[in-house]
Amino acid sequence: MNCVLRDSLATNVKVQEAAIRLALASRSASREMIRMKGRDVMRRLVLAGVLLLIHATIATAVEPLTNAPKPVIPQRSIPLAGEEPYEALKRGDYRVAAGLFRPQAEKGDVRAQYNLGLLYASGLGVMQDNQAALKWHRMAAGQGHAGAQNELAQMYAKGQGVQPDSVRAYVWYSVAGESSTGGSKTEIMKDRDHMAKRMTPAQIQKAEDLTKQCLESQLKKCGEK
């Protein structure tokens, strides 16, 4: 019985990871339709909507026996060892999830760094803070996390938590593309090529050179501080 529960929870964690990636892909598609501040609003709504949709399957509502309304009581799952933050996410406890992700992120857990960056970027469970999001995405990107690399590229492209920098955005789009496969890679490269249309030949060449240096150094020399 314990094995069945652990296998089920492990599958749920993978579903959660896929859902976050889906939120990022949805945001990329929305970028072409929504401009300026509206793009940031859509980003947060999509991320929150996808997470809430998944977490809704975890909560069970107690039917009222009288006319007095009764609260919705989340049903806590048995946590998989080391995966407590993901259980909190599935329950919709973003504040708890952020608190549990932090010590793991500080110890170098790349998934915790990435997810903590998402929470800061969206303002779920923590005060919205682009500089904090940038910090954690930088750490995860430097460890090869494709999602964090893509987030970092977009933050440079839009000037979120950092001055807009098309060269560094191009670099991280390129690196994220190298770390990705299938449809995700296609979308990332589309974003990069779309941005390149607004860059000068000199900027593109500089970005290409820095991308090569970044990849050859195994992400040690990517122009980050």
Residue, then its C-alpha position, 0 to 999 in steps of 0.5 A: m500500500n505504501c508503495v502505491l501511495r509513493d508512486s502516486l505522489a511521485t506521478n503527481v509531482k511530475v504533473q505539477e512540474a509539467a503544469i508549471r511548464l504549461a503555464l510558461a508556454s501559455r504565457s509565451a503564446s499570450r505575449e503576441m496578443i497582449r502588450m505592455k503591462g497587460r502581458d505581466v497581468m496575463r502571466r500571473l493569471v495564467l500561472a495562478g489559473v493553471l496551479l489552482l486548476i490542478h490543486a482543486t483536485i486535491a481539496t474536498a468540500v464538506e457538504p453543509l448539514t444545516n443552512a450555515p455554510k461550512p468551510v472547504i477543508p483541504q485533504r492533506s496527502i501523505p508527503l513523499a520524502g523530500e517533496e513537501p513543497y510540492e504537496a503544499l503547492k497541490r493544496g494551494d498553500y503557496r505561502v507554505a510552499a515558498g517557505l519550504f522551497r527556500p531552504q532547499a533552494e539555498k542548498g542548491d536544489v535546482r527545482a526549488q530555485y526555479n519554483l521559488g523564482l516563479l512564486y516571486a515572479s507571480g506573487l503567489g505566497v510571497m510579495q511579488d518581487n522581480q529582483a528576487a525572482l531574477k536571483w533564483h532564476r539565475m541560480a537555476a539557469g546556471q545549473g542547466h534548468a531550461g525553464a529558468q533559462n527561459e525565464l531569465a531570457q524573458m526578464y532581460a527582454k522585458g526589463q523585469g528586475v533588471q535593465p532591459d538587455s537584448v544581448r543577454a536575453y538573446v544569450w539565455y534564449s539560445v541556451a534555453g533552446e539548447s537545453s530544451t527539445g520538441g515544442s518547447k525548443t521551437e517556442i523558445m527559438k521563435d521568441r529569440d528570433h522575434m527579438a533579434k529582429r529589433m537588434t543590430p547586426a553588432q548586437i547579434q554577433k556579440a550575443e552569438d559570441l557570448t552564447k558560444q562562450c557560455l555553452e563551452s564553459q558549461l554555463k560558467k561564463c555567461g556574462e552574469k555577475 
